[in-house]
Amino acid sequence: MVLDDLGSSLRGTLDNLRGKSRISEEDIQDIVKEIQRSLLQADVDVSLVQELSDNIKTRALEEEPPGGTSPRDWVLRIVYEELVDLVGESTELPLEEQTIMLAGLQGSGKTTTAAKMAWWFSKKGLRPAVIQTDTFRPGAYDQAKQMAERAEVEFYGEPDSDDPVQIARDGLEATADADVQIVDTAGRHALEDDLIEELEQIDRTVEPDHSLLVLDAAIGQGAKDQAQKFDEAIAEGVDGVVITKLDGTAKGGGALAAVNETDSTIAFLGAGETVKDIERFEPSGFISRLLGMGDLKQLTERVERAMEETGAEDEDWDPEDMLEGQFTLKDMRKQMETMNKMGPLDQVMDMIPGLGGGLMDQLPDDAMDVTQERMRDFEVVMDSMTEEELENPRVVGQSRTERIAKGSGKPEERIRELLQQHKQMEQMLKQFQGMGDGDMERMMQQMQGGGGGGGGMGGMGGGGNPFGD
């Protein structure tokens, strides 16, 4: 994730403060140096780095922490608040009728982003349409059409036309019934004059409610100059940035510089190739995840969406039935399908308070891959089981294990792992059965670090300020 090295190094530095009753100026200096080093390595503009570190140092040395707050938690809170201030607010995109124009260089991910945004709006109950005006890049029309089909949204383009302005004009008319019209413009390898002129013409024709600049997270210091040129070309200026390709080794700091240069905000974060690999930028959750404190709001949204999709595919399956009757292997399979729909496990783990951040730092790089591989093996094993075995796993003894292993091509140990995993999940679900609302609420508070004590700030997370303000 963007600035991931910063989160890892900060967590290590802050852990050095555990147990201290007072923090010295030297301690603060060490933290500030770590922040400066990480941000500069991530290509964040020098002036932004200096401003941030000065603010943290001044506040940590001059402000008095509230009573009962440990020095470590107080510094963590200051770092959190200043980082949230650095990345800025989320771009305001109301869930209502609007036209959005996307701009950016070739290869920045505009076409993919257009479909991802359309999918996101469709999940919010709106009817979106993608209008493809790129006549410069070979294959742009076909790519956009395919992505729109995957997102199951309306699409307009003219593959035989070489007039992007006319395509934009016709597209707006053809998709007039759509709630959200997303206009994808052509990119270039650099900021050529003809790109700027074409963008200005489309901008005058479309008169967008919002103009978003799409930036590859790997972009470096050149982001500042690009952002300035695009900002000047668009009549109302750039009012939001979409940062793409966050699933690689991207640094991401250049994108923050672009946001600062255009006096705009971040609208979306994109990672992965599928239309679902997009999330609305929420500064508090983003920084909370960065510092290892989770992001319950984003996690809840993914869970609800995945549960809906899983249930829609199998109308006979109701997840609430698991809390009332017997927990079968069929139920377990549905849960696994739901997990797969939530996205890569490392992203999901990052959103769980107390599990992301520091814990993830300690795991091997391939730990999540191994877990996902095991889940795929479990699915293959279940394909080789009878209806009776899926409904009642207790009937699976040694002879059945041997038969299932032979039929699935998986070792007997994997079958035993599946049965053990099912047993553990069944026991956990029994704890939920018969729980009252009060019991459930207390348990959720403990998960979020709101009860039980001893968890400190590191166990907190959520949709808003994880510090409870």
TACOR-V30636 format. One record per run of one state. SS is the DSSP state (a for helix, b for strand, c for the rest). FROM is the first residue (numbers start at 1). LEN is the number of residues. If there is no record, write none. Layout:
ss->SS from->FROM len->LEN
ss->SS from->FROM len->LEN
This chain:
ss->c from->1 len->3
ss->a from->4 len->12
ss->c from->16 len->9
ss->a from->25 len->17
ss->c from->42 len->4
ss->a from->46 len->17
ss->c from->63 len->8
ss->a from->71 len->17
ss->c from->88 len->2
ss->b from->90 len->1
ss->c from->91 len->7
ss->b from->98 len->6
ss->c from->104 len->6
ss->a from->110 len->14
ss->c from->124 len->4
ss->b from->128 len->5
ss->c from->133 len->7
ss->a from->140 len->12
ss->c from->152 len->2
ss->b from->154 len->3
ss->c from->157 len->7
ss->a from->164 len->11
ss->c from->175 len->5
ss->b from->180 len->5
ss->c from->185 len->8
ss->a from->193 len->14
ss->c from->207 len->3
ss->b from->210 len->7
ss->c from->217 len->6
ss->a from->223 len->11
ss->c from->234 len->6
ss->b from->240 len->5
ss->c from->245 len->8
ss->a from->253 len->9
ss->c from->262 len->4
ss->b from->266 len->5
ss->c from->271 len->7
ss->b from->278 len->3
ss->c from->281 len->2
ss->a from->283 len->8
ss->c from->291 len->5
ss->a from->296 len->18
ss->c from->314 len->5
ss->a from->319 len->5
ss->c from->324 len->5
ss->a from->329 len->13
ss->c from->342 len->3
ss->a from->345 len->7
ss->c from->352 len->6
ss->a from->358 len->5
ss->c from->363 len->4
ss->a from->367 len->17
ss->c from->384 len->3
ss->a from->387 len->5
ss->c from->392 len->1
ss->a from->393 len->3
ss->c from->396 len->2
ss->a from->398 len->11
ss->c from->409 len->3
ss->a from->412 len->21
ss->c from->433 len->4
ss->a from->437 len->11
ss->c from->448 len->9
ss->a from->457 len->3
ss->c from->460 len->10
